[in-house]
């Protein structure tokens, strides 16, 4: 038995006639032909929530008419709408994409995405991605009359719509809002938000989830680390930016489109001819490290709050490189006070009752630095937290 097996593995063993068999040529797998990649291509990722007949919540809604006009504008301006999968394959160096590309995404799981947005997108033959937070799908603990159903998601999946993750409960993943402090409890909660939602989508729909949309765009180093561990290849924020081939996958910006912010879409589709979009390494700081106003995760009643950060902890900042962005507003005209090392901005009009994220960027000793924090405006009167005894 052994000799027969041995003979079967000997390429030059004698044949039945006793003559040596001719040598068998080694089968060499051909090397895959490298795919030519346009490293100068630029990508914008557009984020939507609800597509409606009449806008009641301009911070998360857009009319069907305006949505269709924007889809037409992408076509008129020669911007190619590509699937999320093609975008991620390009970032891995596996597939080329057009020089001006857009990825369309929709958050949460609103039924209007199925009923209103999808028919318009089918009209243009545009691929798109749904970022689903699983608690909101019909039957989930946070679902309601406007929730999409699992059956509708499956129908969209079967038609080629991409489904990706948006956590379990859509809470701020930094944990501060729910009072979770760094440590084992926070790690366990964060893992559940990231991993359980991903597993539910994959098991219920038979798909592979590769991308994560961060609730409110908030994250920290732990969130990035845990998301990578859970198997997400790309993490998306709400910080609109042109994305380049070398842009880090753990903080990819999206332009969130709202009815009351038409300039956001205009900025998104304005492609520069030679501007560099590749991101350089960034030193990240939390709002707590900067003594911000409003404080990170605070709720304020003033609809025109002073938005301020003490930048002394960032090192020797070059004032000429400083920039401040506020979600829903975009770039704002903040002022730097060299004497106090503070960087501040006060809105010239009332902010809507909503949650806002603030991003301050600049350079310190030639290195890019970035700080993020968030706050909520509740002009009707924020409830005071009970004081610690």
Secondary structure, 3 states (H helix, E strand, C coil): CHHHHHHHCCCCCECCCCCECCCCCCCCCCCCCCCCCCCCCEEEEEEECEEECCCCCCCCEEEHHHHHHHHHHHHHCCCEECCHHHHHHHHCCCCCCCCEEEEEEEEECEHHHHHHHHHHHHHHCCCCEEEECHHHCCCCCCCCCCECCHHHHHHHHHCCCEEEECCCCCCCCCCHHHCCCCCHHHHHHHHHHHHHHHHHHHHHHCCCCCEEECHHHCCCHHHHHHHHHHCCCEEECCCCCCECCCCCCCCECCEECCCCCHHHHHHHCCCCCCCCCCCCCEEEEEHHHHCCECCCCEEECCCCCEEEEECHHHCCECHHHCEEEECCCEEECCEEECCCCEEEEECCCCCCCEEEEEEEEEEECCEEEEEEEEEEECCCCCCCCCCCC
